[in-house]
């Protein structure tokens, strides 16, 4: 990994929370998420503030890993001379990581936790959007 842009990592680290607030809102995918988990607005309680800090710390670790992915060796210029330092290049990394890492993890969890494929795809949608934005930021803003 080349020199880390810590500001880009910090901005990418807040993306899971921003996307989560929007994606899991009841008027977006929140209703589907509640249905597949057996929740209702009445049964949900907001997490304790400390849990948001834990989530932010975990998001920071993910942002560091994604930064290593998009800025690693050979991630500056393609053999044909095109620059890899673009948002679009990060989008490709986000999609690839979603399909090759997140989908197998969620799929395996759904099998052993006896959850349906709707649960997998509701949560996969969140991670695709999140990783696309995280990797896009990290790739473009080096």
C-alpha contacts under 8 A as a table, 3 or more apart, distances in Angstrom:
res1	aa1	res2	aa2	distance
1	X	4	X	7.42
1	X	67	X	7.83
1	X	68	X	5.30
1	X	69	X	7.95
1	X	71	X	5.60
1	X	72	X	4.28
1	X	73	X	6.48
2	X	71	X	6.25
2	X	72	X	6.45
2	X	73	X	7.73
4	X	9	X	7.92
4	X	67	X	7.56
4	X	142	X	7.27
5	X	8	X	5.37
5	X	9	X	6.43
5	X	141	X	7.52
5	X	142	X	5.63
6	X	9	X	4.94
6	X	10	X	6.09
7	X	10	X	5.02
7	X	11	X	6.18
8	X	11	X	5.13
8	X	12	X	5.99
8	X	137	X	6.66
8	X	138	X	5.79
8	X	141	X	6.17
8	X	142	X	7.18
9	X	12	X	5.03
9	X	13	X	5.96
9	X	60	X	7.05
9	X	63	X	5.59
9	X	64	X	6.34
9	X	67	X	7.07
9	X	138	X	6.70
10	X	13	X	5.00
10	X	14	X	6.72
10	X	60	X	6.81
10	X	63	X	7.70
11	X	14	X	5.52
11	X	15	X	6.85
11	X	137	X	7.95
12	X	15	X	5.27
12	X	16	X	7.97
12	X	60	X	7.74
12	X	63	X	5.88
12	X	133	X	7.53
12	X	134	X	4.76
12	X	135	X	7.69
12	X	137	X	6.45
12	X	138	X	6.90
13	X	16	X	6.75
13	X	56	X	6.72
13	X	59	X	4.91
13	X	60	X	4.65
13	X	61	X	7.92
13	X	62	X	7.34
13	X	63	X	5.39
13	X	134	X	7.44
14	X	17	X	5.55
14	X	18	X	6.43
14	X	56	X	6.76
14	X	59	X	7.03
14	X	60	X	7.83
15	X	18	X	5.07
15	X	19	X	5.90
15	X	130	X	6.36
15	X	133	X	7.16
15	X	134	X	6.46
16	X	19	X	5.25
16	X	20	X	5.75
16	X	59	X	6.74
16	X	130	X	5.65
17	X	20	X	4.92
17	X	21	X	6.07
17	X	56	X	7.64
18	X	21	X	5.33
18	X	22	X	6.51
19	X	22	X	5.22
19	X	23	X	5.67
19	X	126	X	7.32
19	X	129	X	7.51
19	X	130	X	6.28
20	X	23	X	5.08
20	X	24	X	5.58
20	X	25	X	7.91
20	X	126	X	7.13
21	X	24	X	5.84
21	X	25	X	6.13
22	X	25	X	5.37
22	X	28	X	7.12
23	X	28	X	5.70
23	X	29	X	5.63
23	X	30	X	6.77
23	X	126	X	6.56
24	X	28	X	6.28
24	X	29	X	5.15
24	X	30	X	3.95
24	X	31	X	7.75
24	X	33	X	7.10
25	X	28	X	5.27
25	X	29	X	6.32
25	X	30	X	4.64
25	X	31	X	7.57
26	X	29	X	6.24
26	X	30	X	4.02
26	X	31	X	4.78
27	X	30	X	6.59
27	X	31	X	6.95
28	X	31	X	7.18
29	X	32	X	5.35
29	X	33	X	6.10
29	X	122	X	7.19
30	X	33	X	4.92
30	X	34	X	6.00
31	X	34	X	5.16
31	X	35	X	6.13
32	X	35	X	5.05
32	X	36	X	6.24
32	X	122	X	7.28
33	X	36	X	5.41
33	X	37	X	6.24
33	X	119	X	7.08
33	X	122	X	6.43
33	X	123	X	7.84
34	X	37	X	5.18
34	X	38	X	5.84
34	X	39	X	4.61
34	X	40	X	5.98
35	X	38	X	5.13
35	X	39	X	6.12
35	X	40	X	7.43
36	X	39	X	7.82
36	X	116	X	7.86
36	X	118	X	7.00
36	X	119	X	5.78
37	X	119	X	7.60
39	X	43	X	6.15
39	X	44	X	6.78
40	X	43	X	5.29
40	X	44	X	6.40
41	X	44	X	5.43
47	X	51	X	6.35
47	X	52	X	7.51
48	X	51	X	5.55
48	X	52	X	7.29
49	X	52	X	5.34
49	X	53	X	6.91
50	X	53	X	5.11
50	X	54	X	6.43
51	X	54	X	4.91
51	X	55	X	6.08
52	X	55	X	4.98
52	X	56	X	6.06
53	X	56	X	4.96
53	X	57	X	6.17
54	X	57	X	5.05
54	X	58	X	6.26
55	X	58	X	5.09
55	X	59	X	6.07
56	X	59	X	4.93
56	X	60	X	6.13
57	X	60	X	5.02
57	X	61	X	6.49
58	X	61	X	5.11
58	X	62	X	6.36
59	X	62	X	4.97
59	X	63	X	6.08
60	X	63	X	4.96
60	X	64	X	6.22
61	X	64	X	5.13
61	X	65	X	6.36
62	X	65	X	5.09
62	X	66	X	6.15
63	X	66	X	5.05
63	X	67	X	5.99
63	X	134	X	6.91
64	X	67	X	5.02
64	X	68	X	6.34
65	X	68	X	5.15
65	X	69	X	6.37
66	X	69	X	4.86
66	X	70	X	6.25
66	X	134	X	7.56
66	X	135	X	6.22
66	X	138	X	7.56
67	X	70	X	5.33
67	X	71	X	5.83
67	X	72	X	7.87
67	X	135	X	7.17
67	X	138	X	5.78
67	X	139	X	7.46
68	X	71	X	5.39
68	X	72	X	5.35
69	X	72	X	5.62
69	X	93	X	7.78
70	X	75	X	6.33
70	X	90	X	6.54
70	X	93	X	6.93
70	X	135	X	6.84
70	X	138	X	6.96
70	X	139	X	5.63
71	X	75	X	5.43
71	X	76	X	7.23
71	X	138	X	7.93
71	X	139	X	6.70
71	X	142	X	7.77
72	X	75	X	5.61
73	X	76	X	7.74
74	X	77	X	6.82
74	X	78	X	7.64
75	X	78	X	7.53
75	X	84	X	5.88
75	X	85	X	7.64
76	X	83	X	6.06
76	X	84	X	5.08
76	X	85	X	6.09
77	X	80	X	7.96
77	X	81	X	5.83
77	X	82	X	5.67
77	X	83	X	4.52
77	X	84	X	5.30
77	X	85	X	7.71
78	X	81	X	5.22
78	X	82	X	5.22
78	X	83	X	6.23
78	X	84	X	6.58
79	X	82	X	7.45
83	X	86	X	7.06
84	X	89	X	5.78
84	X	139	X	7.53
85	X	89	X	6.93
85	X	139	X	5.45
85	X	140	X	5.11
85	X	141	X	7.68
85	X	142	X	7.40
86	X	89	X	5.31
86	X	90	X	6.67
86	X	136	X	7.24
86	X	139	X	5.75
86	X	140	X	4.28
86	X	141	X	7.96
87	X	90	X	5.12
87	X	91	X	6.29
87	X	135	X	7.68
87	X	136	X	4.23
87	X	137	X	6.24
87	X	138	X	7.94
87	X	139	X	5.85
87	X	140	X	4.65
88	X	91	X	4.89
88	X	92	X	6.46
88	X	136	X	6.37
89	X	92	X	5.23
89	X	93	X	6.58
89	X	136	X	6.84
89	X	139	X	6.69
89	X	140	X	7.98
90	X	93	X	5.00
90	X	94	X	6.14
90	X	132	X	6.68
90	X	133	X	7.85
90	X	134	X	7.80
90	X	135	X	4.40
90	X	136	X	3.83
90	X	137	X	7.08
90	X	138	X	6.95
90	X	139	X	4.99
90	X	140	X	7.16
91	X	94	X	4.99
91	X	95	X	6.23
91	X	131	X	7.84
91	X	132	X	4.63
91	X	133	X	6.93
91	X	135	X	6.11
91	X	136	X	5.08
92	X	95	X	5.24
92	X	96	X	6.13
92	X	132	X	7.38
93	X	96	X	5.10
93	X	97	X	5.98
93	X	132	X	7.20
93	X	135	X	6.35
94	X	97	X	5.26
94	X	98	X	6.05
94	X	128	X	6.65
94	X	130	X	7.99
94	X	131	X	4.57
94	X	132	X	4.09
94	X	133	X	7.42
94	X	134	X	7.40
94	X	135	X	5.50
94	X	136	X	7.45
95	X	98	X	5.06
95	X	99	X	6.22
95	X	128	X	6.11
95	X	131	X	7.18
95	X	132	X	6.15
96	X	99	X	5.28
96	X	100	X	5.91
97	X	100	X	5.22
97	X	101	X	5.33
97	X	102	X	6.75
97	X	131	X	7.57
98	X	101	X	5.63
98	X	102	X	4.78
98	X	103	X	6.16
98	X	124	X	7.39
98	X	127	X	6.51
98	X	128	X	5.43
98	X	131	X	6.95
99	X	102	X	6.03
99	X	103	X	5.16
99	X	104	X	7.46
100	X	103	X	6.31
100	X	104	X	6.57
101	X	104	X	5.71
101	X	105	X	6.31
102	X	105	X	5.15
102	X	106	X	6.04
102	X	124	X	7.00
102	X	127	X	7.31
103	X	106	X	5.23
103	X	107	X	5.79
103	X	120	X	7.59
103	X	124	X	6.49
104	X	107	X	4.98
104	X	108	X	5.96
105	X	108	X	5.27
105	X	109	X	6.18
106	X	109	X	5.02
106	X	110	X	6.04
106	X	120	X	5.80
106	X	123	X	7.94
106	X	124	X	7.52
107	X	110	X	5.10
107	X	111	X	6.35
107	X	117	X	7.71
107	X	120	X	6.24
108	X	111	X	5.21
108	X	112	X	6.53
109	X	112	X	5.43
109	X	113	X	5.77
109	X	115	X	7.89
110	X	113	X	5.14
110	X	114	X	5.52
110	X	115	X	4.51
110	X	116	X	6.34
110	X	117	X	7.30
110	X	119	X	7.54
110	X	120	X	6.76
111	X	114	X	5.22
111	X	115	X	6.42
111	X	116	X	7.87
112	X	115	X	7.79
115	X	119	X	6.38
115	X	120	X	7.87
116	X	119	X	5.53
116	X	120	X	6.89
117	X	120	X	4.88
117	X	121	X	6.18
118	X	121	X	5.20
118	X	122	X	6.02
119	X	122	X	5.27
119	X	123	X	6.27
120	X	123	X	5.43
120	X	124	X	5.83
121	X	124	X	4.77
121	X	125	X	5.93
122	X	125	X	5.41
122	X	126	X	6.87
123	X	126	X	5.21
123	X	127	X	6.48
124	X	127	X	5.05
124	X	128	X	6.02
125	X	128	X	5.20
125	X	129	X	6.32
126	X	129	X	5.41
126	X	130	X	6.07
127	X	130	X	4.89
127	X	131	X	5.80
128	X	131	X	5.36
128	X	132	X	5.92
129	X	132	X	5.23
129	X	133	X	6.26
130	X	133	X	5.33
130	X	134	X	6.08
131	X	134	X	4.90
131	X	135	X	5.78
132	X	135	X	5.41
132	X	136	X	5.82
133	X	136	X	5.01
133	X	137	X	6.10
134	X	137	X	5.32
134	X	138	X	6.20
135	X	138	X	4.98
135	X	139	X	5.86
136	X	139	X	5.27
136	X	140	X	6.05
137	X	140	X	5.39
137	X	141	X	5.70
138	X	141	X	5.36
138	X	142	X	6.29
139	X	142	X	6.15
